[in-house]
Amino acid sequence: MTDTAEISGLTGVLEASVYVDDLDAAAGFYGDLLGLEEILRVPGRHVFFRCGTTVLLCFIAEATRQQTANARLPVPPHGSEGPGHVCFAVKRAALDGWRARVEAAGLTVEADFEWPNGARSIYLRDPAGNSVEFAEPGLWGMPED
């Protein structure tokens, strides 16, 4: 096995995914409510959003379990059952505004608290039941900018 010290290049997470059951509901939540830019949609399969330097992939799990017929894009089948989790980095000064925005949209905030290191997190659910968190980057020792 190659020692990780011998290779380099892991600089962050390029994409993260959640599995949903309704692409229009996902687009309403992640696109309309959260303001993420929709960058690609394949009806019945997925909708993708840009979030800073990362991409959020929203897949219909059953569709992604099917082997692709496109030999140019041989993505292996995948999928997940049950609620997943995604966390968005938000500056502390903006957290109250995000809480007000999601509550004004009729969503319930499940938790809003400070971690032992002082970073604050707010949790709610997307339309598919995935756990969505807004947290200060300091939660993991990352700078806010």
Secondary structure, 3 states (H helix, E strand, C coil): CCCHHHCCCCCCCCEEEEEECCHHHHHHHHHHHCCCEEEEEECCCEEEEEECCEEEEEEEHHHHCCCCCCCCCCCCCCCCCCCCEEEEECCHHHHHHHHHHHHHCCCCCCEEEECCCCCEEEEEECCCCCEEEEECHHHHCCCCC
